[in-house]
């Protein structure tokens, strides 16, 4: 089976087997590993039965990482911008 990967910013959906997609985040490796401090793809612990569900998780994570503190209107505006940027990056990634 060919492994399909879709990279959007610091997130990647990878088709890991016929029934599952997994989301990865590009971030600093932590812990006691010899690779501690390196930036690489880190698998998140959940699996998704469809690409759509994996992309929704990636979008939600992208929102969370850019969520400002403040009032509700500021949060809604930040969500709209984050979603717009995510969709632009997704369209670019899938060509």
Secondary structure, DSSP 4 states (H G I P E B T S, - for coil): -PPPEEEETTEEEEEEETTEEEEEEEEE--SSSTTTT-EEEEEEEEEESSHHHHHHHHHHHHHHHTPPSS-HHHHHHHHHHHHHHHHHHHHHHH-
